[in-house]
Amino acid sequence: MDSKKEVTHNGFVKELGKRGIKVGIIVQSGCASCQINGSCNMSEQTDKELDIDCDPSPFNLGQKVVVHLKSSQGMNALFLGYVLPFIVLLTVMIIANYLTSNEAIIGVAALVSLIPYYVVLYLYRNKIKKKFTYVVNPLKS
């Protein structure tokens, strides 16, 4: 795949299952790899786990791997996780502002509007998960 059209992360196999593997990846901000990151307190590093449906037989526990995801799928995740909820929030704020001038009600209505959004997202998680396909390759030493 073209590196401009995919997102890659190095990781390691945490679990082997019957129909796939669980890969642990460490996501770092640009600051986390900086040599002086402890000086400015801006570094950010988080551990993530990915459940990947694949044939687990070529993998071993602890094996280093590379996980590939198409950039377009990453943009879809960004849209569902951040952009669409922002649009819902903003729309409810505009409608509530039209109906009332009480800022507390507007703020609460906007925040409460996200509850059904994330509930629907949770209910459809398996359907959404099928749209995201990961490719896992052993890391070449």
C-alpha positions as CSV (number, residue, x, y, z in Angstrom):
1,M,0.0,0.0,0.0
2,D,1.0,3.6,-0.5
3,S,2.2,5.1,2.8
4,K,0.3,8.3,2.1
5,K,-2.9,6.3,1.9
6,E,-2.5,4.3,5.1
7,V,-1.9,4.8,8.8
8,T,0.5,2.4,10.4
9,H,1.3,1.6,14.1
10,N,3.9,-0.7,15.5
11,G,2.5,-3.0,18.2
12,F,2.8,-6.5,19.8
13,V,0.5,-9.5,20.0
14,K,-1.2,-9.5,23.4
15,E,-3.6,-12.3,23.0
16,L,-4.3,-15.1,20.5
17,G,-7.9,-16.2,19.9
18,K,-9.7,-18.6,17.7
19,R,-10.8,-16.0,15.2
20,G,-8.2,-13.3,15.6
21,I,-5.6,-11.6,17.8
22,K,-5.5,-8.7,20.2
23,V,-2.7,-6.2,19.4
24,G,-1.4,-3.7,21.9
25,I,-0.1,-0.4,20.4
26,I,1.4,2.6,21.9
27,V,0.1,5.9,20.5
28,Q,2.4,8.8,20.9
29,S,1.9,12.5,20.2
30,G,4.8,14.2,18.4
31,C,6.1,15.4,21.7
32,A,6.4,11.9,23.2
33,S,9.4,11.0,21.0
34,C,11.1,14.3,21.8
35,Q,14.4,14.0,23.8
36,I,13.4,16.7,26.2
37,N,9.7,15.8,26.6
38,G,10.0,15.6,30.4
39,S,10.9,19.2,30.6
40,C,7.8,20.7,29.1
41,N,5.1,18.3,30.4
42,M,3.5,18.2,26.9
43,S,4.3,14.6,26.0
44,E,1.3,12.3,25.6
45,Q,1.5,8.5,25.3
46,T,-1.4,6.1,25.6
47,D,-1.8,2.3,25.4
48,K,-4.5,1.0,23.0
49,E,-5.7,-2.4,22.2
50,L,-7.1,-3.5,18.9
51,D,-9.2,-6.7,18.3
52,I,-8.3,-7.8,14.8
53,D,-10.1,-10.6,13.0
54,C,-7.5,-12.7,11.2
55,D,-5.9,-16.1,11.1
56,P,-4.0,-16.2,14.4
57,S,-1.8,-19.2,13.4
58,P,1.2,-17.1,12.0
59,F,1.5,-15.1,15.2
60,N,3.0,-15.7,18.6
61,L,2.4,-13.9,22.0
62,G,4.6,-10.9,22.3
63,Q,5.5,-10.9,18.6
64,K,6.1,-7.4,17.2
65,V,3.7,-6.5,14.4
66,V,2.8,-3.6,12.2
67,V,-0.9,-2.7,12.0
68,H,-2.1,-1.0,8.8
69,L,-5.4,1.0,8.3
70,K,-6.4,2.9,5.2
71,S,-6.4,6.7,5.8
72,S,-10.0,6.9,4.5
73,Q,-11.1,4.6,7.3
74,G,-9.2,6.7,9.8
75,M,-11.1,9.8,8.5
76,N,-14.4,7.9,8.9
77,A,-13.5,7.2,12.5
78,L,-12.6,10.8,13.0
79,F,-15.9,11.9,11.5
80,L,-18.0,9.5,13.7
81,G,-16.0,10.3,16.9
82,Y,-15.5,14.0,16.7
83,V,-17.0,15.9,13.7
84,L,-20.6,14.5,13.8
85,P,-21.0,14.9,17.6
86,F,-19.7,18.5,17.2
87,I,-22.3,19.1,14.5
88,V,-25.1,17.6,16.7
89,L,-23.9,19.8,19.7
90,L,-23.8,22.9,17.6
91,T,-27.2,22.3,16.0
92,V,-28.9,21.7,19.3
93,M,-27.2,24.9,20.7
94,I,-28.6,26.9,17.8
95,I,-32.1,25.5,18.1
96,A,-32.1,25.9,21.9
97,N,-30.8,29.5,21.5
98,Y,-33.7,30.2,19.2
99,L,-36.2,28.7,21.7
100,T,-34.8,30.3,24.9
101,S,-32.2,32.8,25.9
102,N,-31.2,30.9,29.1
103,E,-27.6,29.9,28.6
104,A,-27.8,27.2,31.2
105,I,-30.6,25.5,29.4
106,I,-28.8,25.8,26.1
107,G,-25.6,24.3,27.5
108,V,-27.4,21.4,29.3
109,A,-29.5,20.7,26.2
110,A,-26.4,20.6,24.0
111,L,-24.6,18.2,26.3
112,V,-27.7,16.0,26.9
113,S,-28.1,15.7,23.1
114,L,-24.9,13.8,22.9
115,I,-26.2,11.0,25.1
116,P,-28.5,9.5,22.4
117,Y,-25.8,10.0,19.8
118,Y,-23.3,7.9,21.7
119,V,-25.9,5.4,22.7
120,V,-26.8,4.8,19.0
121,L,-23.0,4.7,18.2
122,Y,-22.6,2.0,20.9
123,L,-25.6,0.0,19.7
124,Y,-24.2,0.0,16.1
125,R,-20.6,-0.7,17.2
126,N,-20.5,-4.2,15.6
127,K,-21.9,-2.9,12.3
128,I,-19.4,0.0,12.4
129,K,-16.6,-2.3,13.4
130,K,-17.1,-4.4,10.2
131,K,-16.3,-1.3,8.1
132,F,-12.9,-0.9,9.6
133,T,-10.4,-3.5,8.4
134,Y,-6.9,-3.8,9.8
135,V,-4.0,-5.6,8.1
136,V,-1.4,-7.0,10.4
137,N,2.1,-8.0,9.3
138,P,5.0,-9.3,11.4
139,L,7.5,-6.5,12.1
140,K,10.7,-7.0,10.2
141,S,13.7,-6.8,12.5
